[in-house]
Amino acid sequence: MTRNEVLKMAEELINGDRAKDYGEAITNHQRISAGWNVITRAAFENYGYLCPAHVTLMMDWLKTCRLLETIEHQDSWVDKIGYNALGAEFMLNKERSVVPTKRKTAVE
C-alpha cells in the first residue's frame, strides 16, 4: 500500500464513518482531552507518573466520549469492558506493571 492510498483511506474514514459515528472531530477531541487532563493530573499528583492502568482509564474515557455521540455503538461498549479488565489485571498483578524507580525533577 502506498502513502497516497493510506492517506485516501484515512480521509475517507475521518470524513465518512468516523465523522458519522463520533461527531465533529474537534468536539470529540475536546471531550477526550478534558478527561485525559483529569486522569493525568491525578496520576502525577498521586503517583508521580503514568502507569499502564492509567492508560486503560484514558482509553476507557476515549470510548466514553465516542459513546456520548453514538450510545448504541456496540464496539465501544465492548472496548470499554476490555480496557477495564486490563486495568484491573495490571493493578492486581503489579509485578507486570512498569513502575519508574524514581521521578527526576527539573533541579536534579
C-alpha positions as CSV (number, residue, x, y, z in Angstrom):
1,M,0.0,0.0,0.0
2,T,1.4,3.4,-0.9
3,R,1.3,6.5,1.3
4,N,-1.3,8.1,-1.0
5,E,-3.5,5.1,-0.6
6,V,-3.2,5.3,3.2
7,L,-4.0,9.0,3.1
8,K,-7.0,8.4,0.9
9,M,-8.3,5.7,3.2
10,A,-7.8,7.9,6.3
11,E,-9.5,10.8,4.6
12,E,-12.5,8.6,3.8
13,L,-12.7,7.4,7.4
14,I,-12.4,10.7,9.1
15,N,-14.9,12.4,6.7
16,G,-17.2,9.4,6.5
17,D,-17.9,6.6,9.0
18,R,-15.8,8.2,11.9
19,A,-17.5,11.5,11.5
20,K,-20.9,9.9,11.4
21,D,-20.2,7.7,14.4
22,Y,-18.3,10.1,16.6
23,G,-19.5,13.5,15.6
24,E,-17.5,16.6,14.9
25,A,-13.8,15.8,15.4
26,I,-12.9,18.9,17.4
27,T,-15.8,18.4,19.8
28,N,-14.8,14.7,20.4
29,H,-11.2,15.6,20.9
30,Q,-12.1,18.4,23.3
31,R,-14.0,15.9,25.4
32,I,-11.2,13.4,25.3
33,S,-8.6,16.0,26.3
34,A,-10.7,17.2,29.2
35,G,-10.9,13.7,30.7
36,W,-7.3,12.9,29.9
37,N,-6.2,16.0,31.7
38,V,-8.1,14.9,34.8
39,I,-6.6,11.4,34.7
40,T,-3.0,12.6,34.1
41,R,-3.2,15.3,36.7
42,A,-4.4,12.8,39.3
43,A,-1.8,10.2,38.3
44,F,1.1,12.7,38.6
45,E,-0.3,14.2,41.9
46,N,-0.8,10.8,43.5
47,Y,1.9,8.6,41.9
48,G,4.3,10.9,40.1
49,Y,4.0,9.1,36.8
50,L,1.5,7.4,34.4
51,C,1.3,3.6,34.7
52,P,-0.4,1.1,32.3
53,A,-3.6,1.2,34.4
54,H,-3.8,5.0,34.0
55,V,-3.6,4.4,30.2
56,T,-6.5,2.0,30.4
57,L,-8.5,4.7,32.2
58,M,-7.6,7.1,29.4
59,M,-8.7,4.6,26.7
60,D,-11.9,4.0,28.6
61,W,-12.6,7.7,28.6
62,L,-11.9,7.9,24.8
63,K,-14.6,5.2,24.3
64,T,-16.9,7.1,26.7
65,C,-16.5,10.2,24.6
66,R,-17.4,8.3,21.5
67,L,-20.4,6.8,23.1
68,L,-21.7,10.3,24.1
69,E,-22.2,10.8,20.3
70,T,-23.5,7.3,19.4
71,I,-24.5,5.5,22.5
72,E,-25.6,2.4,20.7
73,H,-22.2,1.7,19.2
74,Q,-21.6,-1.9,20.4
75,D,-17.8,-2.0,19.7
76,S,-17.2,1.0,22.0
77,W,-19.1,-0.8,24.9
78,V,-17.1,-3.9,24.4
79,D,-13.8,-2.0,24.2
80,K,-14.6,-0.2,27.5
81,I,-15.1,-3.5,29.2
82,G,-11.8,-4.8,27.8
83,Y,-9.9,-1.7,28.9
84,N,-11.3,-2.0,32.4
85,A,-10.4,-5.7,32.6
86,L,-6.9,-4.9,31.5
87,G,-6.6,-2.1,34.1
88,A,-7.7,-4.4,36.9
89,E,-5.3,-7.1,35.8
90,F,-2.4,-4.6,35.6
91,M,-3.1,-3.4,39.2
92,L,-3.8,-6.8,40.7
93,N,-0.6,-8.2,39.2
94,K,1.7,-5.2,39.9
95,E,4.8,-7.1,39.0
96,R,3.7,-6.8,35.4
97,S,3.3,-3.0,35.6
98,V,6.2,-0.8,34.6
99,V,6.9,1.4,37.6
100,P,9.7,4.0,37.5
101,T,12.2,3.7,40.3
102,K,12.4,7.5,40.8
103,R,11.0,10.5,39.1
104,K,13.6,13.1,38.1
105,T,12.8,16.7,38.9
106,A,14.0,19.8,37.0
107,V,16.5,20.6,39.7
108,E,18.3,17.2,39.7
